[in-house]
Amino acid sequence: MVSHDPVATAPGTDTSARGRDKKAASSRRTPNIMQKINLAEKLSLIQDHWNPRIAGELNGQLIKLVKFEGPFTWHHHEHEDEMFMVVKGRFRMDYRDHGEEHAEWIEPGEFIIVPRGVEHRPFAEAECEVVLFEPASTLNTGNVEDEFTRKQLETI
């Protein structure tokens, strides 16, 4: 059977009143219930080093964006694990385990998890862009307060 309807619709398109009502209802929903984040765009706004910004939050965890360059402070976190993921550049995670120093290079697309209690220090030879995933209670310098400590973080 050939349709003579001048308005063609795609197969499976719901043109009923109920279908139109569902579409109208979905367009009335809060537009920002979910928001995508463009890492390159947000990281381009950061012009300093070792100063994390909050990019998102979920289940008591913060997603932070930060740029590294040079050595950071040796420190540990008594109660929090941390995840470091490299977006651009690379950095070395120095850490101490049973009195011995170790180092692990983290490259773009890689991440490392530092367990609570492990003394560590990120070091970047050149600027490195990093995503941090950690509990909201995490102070960037852990058990140490120095020139790198950031108690209040900006949202980016």
FIZATOR-204543 format. One line per 5 residues: number of its first residue (from 1); their letters; for each residue x, y, z of N, C-alpha, C. Coordinates in steps of 0.1 Angstrom, whole numbers, plus 5000, padded with zeros to 4 digits. Each point is the difference from the previous one (the first is absolute). Example, Ala and Ser with C-alpha at 12.3 -4.5 7.8 and 13.67 -1.06 7.14 Angstrom:
1> AS> 5132 4943 5078 4991 5012 5000 5009 5012 5000 | 4996 5011 4993 5009 5011 5000 4992 5011 5008 $
***
This chain:
1> MVSHD> 5008 4988 5000 4992 5012 5000 5009 5012 5000 | 4997 5010 4991 5008 5012 4999 4993 5011 5007 | 5008 5007 5009 4994 5012 5007 5000 5012 4991 | 4989 5007 5001 4999 5013 4993 5002 5012 5009 | 5004 4997 5013 5002 5011 5009 5013 5008 4996 $
6> PVATA> 4998 5013 4998 5012 5008 4996 5011 5001 5010 | 4997 4997 5013 5011 5001 5010 5004 4986 5003 | 5012 4997 4996 5006 4987 5002 5006 4999 5014 | 4998 4988 5006 5006 4997 5013 5009 4988 4999 | 5010 5000 5008 5009 4988 5000 4993 4988 5006 $
11> PGTDT> 5004 4988 4995 4994 4988 5006 5002 5000 5015 | 4990 4996 5008 5002 4999 5014 4997 5013 5007 | 4998 5011 4993 4997 5013 5006 4986 5000 5006 | 4999 5004 5013 4988 5001 5007 4993 5013 4997 | 4990 5001 4992 4994 5013 4997 4987 5001 5008 $
16> SARGR> 4997 4991 5009 4987 5001 5007 5001 5011 5011 | 4989 5004 5005 5000 5010 5011 5008 4996 5011 | 5000 4987 5004 5008 4996 5011 5015 5002 4997 | 5005 4997 4988 5014 5002 4996 5003 5015 5001 | 4992 5009 4995 5002 5014 5001 5001 5005 5014 $
21> DKKAA> 4991 4994 5009 5000 5004 5014 5013 4996 5007 | 5006 4988 4997 5012 4995 5005 5012 5009 4996 | 5000 5004 4988 5010 5009 4995 5000 5014 5007 | 4988 5005 5001 4998 5013 5007 5004 4999 5015 | 4997 4989 5006 5004 4998 5014 5015 4999 5002 $
26> SSRRT> 5007 4994 4991 5014 4998 5001 5007 5014 4997 | 4994 5009 4992 5006 5013 4998 4998 5009 5012 | 4991 4997 5009 4998 5008 5012 5009 4996 5011 | 5008 4989 4999 5009 4996 5011 5011 5010 5002 | 5006 5000 5012 5011 5008 5003 5011 4998 4990 $
31> PNIMQ> 5005 5010 4993 5010 4998 4990 5013 4996 5005 | 5004 5003 5013 5013 4998 5005 5000 4988 5010 | 4991 4991 4999 5000 4988 5009 5013 4992 4999 | 5006 5000 4988 5013 4994 4997 5007 5010 4991 | 5013 5001 5002 5008 5010 4993 5013 4993 4996 $
36> KINLA> 5003 5001 4987 5013 4994 4996 5011 5011 5002 | 5012 4995 5002 5011 5008 5003 5011 4998 4989 | 5004 5010 4994 5011 4999 4990 5013 5003 5007 | 5008 4989 5002 5013 5001 5008 5009 5011 4994 | 5002 4999 4987 5010 5009 4993 4995 5015 5003 $
41> EKLSL> 4987 5002 4998 4995 5014 5002 5002 5005 5015 | 4997 4991 5009 5001 5004 5014 5015 5001 5004 | 5009 4991 4995 5014 5001 5004 5006 5012 4994 | 4995 5005 4988 5006 5012 4994 4997 5013 5008 | 4991 4999 5009 4997 5011 5009 5010 5001 5012 $
46> IQDHW> 5007 4990 5003 5009 4999 5011 5014 5005 4995 | 5005 5011 5007 5012 5006 4996 5011 4999 5010 | 4998 4992 5011 5010 4998 5010 5002 4985 5003 | 5009 4997 5009 5003 4986 5003 4997 4997 5015 | 4997 4988 5002 4998 4994 5013 4988 5007 5008 $
51> NPRIA> 4990 5004 4992 4989 5007 5006 4987 4993 4994 | 4996 4989 5006 4988 4993 4994 4987 5007 5000 | 4992 4998 4989 4987 5006 4999 4990 4988 5000 | 4988 5003 5005 4990 4990 5001 4992 5000 4986 | 4999 4989 4994 4993 4999 4987 4987 4992 5001 $
56> GELNG> 4999 4992 5011 4988 4993 5002 5000 4993 5013 | 4988 4994 5004 4999 4994 5013 4990 4988 4999 | 5003 4989 5006 4991 4989 5000 5002 4991 5012 | 4990 4997 5007 5001 4991 5012 5011 5003 5010 | 5001 5013 5003 5010 5004 5009 5014 5001 4995 $
61> QLIKL> 5002 4998 4987 5013 5000 4993 5000 5013 4992 | 5012 5006 4999 5002 5011 4991 5009 4996 4988 | 4996 5006 4988 5008 4998 4989 5007 5014 4998 | 5013 5000 5001 5008 5013 5000 5009 5000 4988 | 5002 5012 4995 5009 5002 4988 5012 5008 5006 $
66> VKFEG> 5012 4997 4995 5012 5007 5005 5011 4999 4990 | 5009 5009 5000 5012 5000 4992 5012 4998 5010 | 5009 4991 4996 5012 4998 5008 5012 5006 4992 | 5010 5005 5007 5013 5002 4995 5010 5001 5011 | 5011 4993 4999 5010 5000 5011 4996 4990 5011 $
71> PFTWH> 5007 5000 5011 4997 4991 5011 4989 5005 5009 | 4992 4991 5006 4990 5004 5010 5006 4996 5013 | 4992 5001 5011 5004 4997 5013 4998 4985 5003 | 5010 4994 5007 4998 4987 5005 4989 5000 5011 | 4990 4991 4999 4989 5000 5009 4993 4986 5000 $
76> HHEHE> 4991 4998 5008 4991 4989 5000 4986 5004 5005 | 4990 4991 4997 4986 5003 5005 4997 4988 5009 | 4996 5003 5012 4996 4990 5010 4988 4992 4996 | 4990 5007 4994 4987 4993 4999 4995 5000 4985 | 5008 5005 4991 4995 5001 4986 5009 4993 4990 $
81> DEMFM> 4995 4993 4990 5007 4995 4989 4999 5012 4989 | 5009 5000 4991 4999 5010 4989 5003 4994 4987 | 4993 5005 4989 5003 4995 4987 5005 5012 4992 | 5011 4998 4993 5006 5010 4991 4999 4995 4986 | 4994 5007 4990 4999 4996 4986 5006 5011 4991 $
86> VVKGR> 5009 4996 4992 5007 5010 4991 4992 5002 4988 | 4997 5013 4997 4993 5003 4988 5010 5004 4989 | 5010 5008 5004 5010 5005 4991 5013 5002 5007 | 5011 4996 4994 5013 5001 5006 5003 4987 5008 | 5008 5000 5009 5003 4988 5009 5006 5005 5013 $
91> FRMDY> 4999 4992 5010 5006 5003 5013 5005 4987 5006 | 5009 5002 5010 5005 4989 5007 4994 5000 5014 | 4995 4988 5005 4995 4999 5013 5011 4994 5008 | 5006 5008 5009 5010 4995 5009 4993 4995 5013 | 5004 4989 5005 4993 4995 5013 5010 4992 5008 $
96> RDHGE> 4997 4999 5013 5008 4993 5009 4992 4988 5005 | 5007 4988 5000 4993 4988 5005 5011 4992 5008 | 4996 4998 5013 5009 4993 5009 5014 5006 5000 | 5001 5013 5000 5013 5006 5001 5008 5002 4987 | 4994 4995 4989 5007 5001 4987 4992 5009 4991 $
101> EHAEW> 5008 5008 4992 4994 5009 4991 4998 4993 4986 | 4988 5003 4994 4997 4994 4987 4995 5012 4991 | 4999 4997 4987 4995 5010 4991 4992 4993 4989 | 4989 5006 4995 4992 4994 4989 4996 5012 4991 | 5004 4999 4987 4996 5010 4990 4985 4997 4996 $
106> IEPGE> 4992 5011 5000 4986 4999 4995 4999 5008 4988 | 4996 4993 4989 4999 5006 4987 4985 5004 4996 | 4998 5007 4989 4987 5004 4996 4991 4987 4999 | 4988 5001 5005 4990 4989 5000 5002 4990 5011 | 5010 5002 5008 5003 4990 5011 4996 5007 5013 $
111> FIIVP> 4997 4991 5010 4998 5006 5014 5007 4991 5010 | 5001 5006 5012 5006 4992 5011 4992 5004 5012 | 4998 4990 5009 4993 5001 5012 5010 5000 5012 | 5000 5010 5008 5009 5000 5011 4991 4997 5012 | 5003 4988 5007 4992 4996 5011 5003 5009 5012 $
116> RGVEH> 4990 5001 5009 5001 5008 5012 5012 4996 5008 | 5007 5009 5006 5011 4997 5008 5014 4999 4993 | 5000 5000 4987 5012 4999 4992 5006 5014 4998 | 5012 5002 5004 5007 5013 4998 5003 5001 4985 | 4997 5011 4994 5002 5002 4986 5002 5015 4996 $
121> RPFAE> 5005 5001 4988 5003 5014 4995 5000 4999 4985 | 4990 5007 4994 5000 5001 4985 5011 5010 4996 | 5006 4997 4988 5011 5008 4994 4998 5001 4985 | 5000 5012 4994 4998 5001 4986 5012 5008 4994 | 5007 4994 4991 5011 5008 4993 4995 5012 4992 $
126> AECEV> 4989 4998 4994 4994 5011 4993 4985 5000 5003 | 4992 5010 4996 4986 5001 5004 4993 4987 4996 | 4991 4996 5009 4992 4988 4999 4986 5003 5005 | 4990 4995 4992 4986 5002 5003 4995 4987 5006 | 4993 5001 5012 4996 4989 5008 4986 5001 5005 $
131> VLFEP> 4993 4989 5000 4987 4999 5006 5002 4992 5013 | 4995 5005 5011 5001 4994 5014 4986 4995 5003 | 4999 4988 5006 4987 4995 5005 5003 4996 5014 | 4993 5007 5010 5003 4997 5014 4988 5005 5009 | 5000 4995 5012 4989 5004 5009 5000 5015 5002 $
136> ASTLN> 4989 5006 5002 4999 5015 5002 5008 5004 5012 | 5003 4992 5010 5007 5004 5012 5015 5001 4997 | 5005 4996 4988 5014 4999 4998 5007 5014 4998 | 5010 5003 5009 5008 5012 4999 5011 4997 4990 | 5003 5009 4991 5010 4997 4990 5014 4996 5005 $
141> TGNVE> 5003 5006 5011 5014 4996 5006 4998 4991 5012 | 4989 4994 5002 4998 4989 5010 5004 5005 5014 | 5010 4993 5005 5005 5003 5014 5009 5011 5001 | 5003 5008 4989 5010 5011 5000 4992 5013 4997 | 5004 5011 5006 4995 5013 4996 5012 5008 4996 $
146> DEFTR> 5000 5005 4988 5011 5008 4995 4995 5009 4988 | 5009 5005 4992 4996 5010 4990 4991 4994 4989 | 4999 4986 4999 4992 4993 4990 4986 4997 5005 | 4998 5002 5014 4987 4996 5006 4989 5009 4995 | 4989 4994 4995 4988 5007 4996 4988 4995 5007 $
151> KQLET> 4996 5008 5011 4988 4995 5008 4987 5003 4993 | 4999 5011 4993 4988 5003 4992 5002 4999 4986 | 4992 4992 4993 5002 4998 4985 4989 5007 4992 | 5004 5005 4989 4991 5007 4991 4993 4989 4992 | 4988 5002 4995 4993 4992 4991 5002 5006 4986 $
156> I> 5004 4991 4991 5002 5004 4986 4990 4995 4990 $
***
